[in-house]
Amino acid sequence: MPYIIAALAMLVAWGVGVVVFTAPGWIHLLLSAGLALGIYGIVTPKPAKT
């Protein structure tokens, strides 16, 4: 769950940065990292309950 929250925060920061700034190249790293974290948070297997 923390990965998904971090991913959403990064994607929101990327969206705001693209609109507010002239979208320098480094700001798109937030998009890449946010998507990677989101996918990782969804795909990672959850621990089995015993």
C-alpha positions as CSV (number, residue, x, y, z in Angstrom):
1,M,0.0,0.0,0.0
2,P,2.8,2.5,0.7
3,Y,4.1,2.0,-2.8
4,I,0.8,3.0,-4.3
5,I,0.5,6.1,-2.2
6,A,4.0,7.1,-3.1
7,A,3.2,6.5,-6.7
8,L,0.1,8.6,-6.6
9,A,2.0,11.4,-4.9
10,M,4.7,11.3,-7.6
11,L,2.2,11.3,-10.4
12,V,0.4,14.3,-8.9
13,A,3.7,16.1,-8.4
14,W,4.5,15.3,-12.1
15,G,1.1,16.7,-13.3
16,V,1.5,19.9,-11.3
17,G,5.1,20.3,-12.5
18,V,4.2,19.9,-16.1
19,V,1.4,22.5,-15.9
20,V,3.3,25.0,-13.7
21,F,6.8,24.8,-15.2
22,T,8.0,24.5,-18.8
23,A,8.4,20.8,-18.2
24,P,12.1,20.3,-18.0
25,G,13.5,16.8,-18.7
26,W,14.1,15.9,-15.1
27,I,10.4,16.3,-14.2
28,H,9.5,13.4,-16.4
29,L,11.5,11.2,-14.1
30,L,8.6,11.6,-11.6
31,L,6.3,10.1,-14.2
32,S,8.6,7.1,-14.9
33,A,9.3,6.5,-11.2
34,G,5.6,6.9,-10.2
35,L,4.5,4.4,-12.8
36,A,7.2,2.0,-11.8
37,L,6.2,2.2,-8.1
38,G,2.6,1.9,-8.9
39,I,3.1,-1.2,-11.0
40,Y,5.5,-2.7,-8.4
41,G,2.9,-2.0,-5.6
42,I,0.2,-3.8,-7.6
43,V,2.2,-6.8,-8.9
44,T,4.2,-7.6,-5.7
45,P,2.7,-10.7,-4.0
46,K,1.2,-10.1,-0.6
47,P,2.4,-12.2,2.3
48,A,0.3,-15.3,3.0
49,K,-1.8,-15.3,6.1
50,T,-1.2,-18.2,8.3
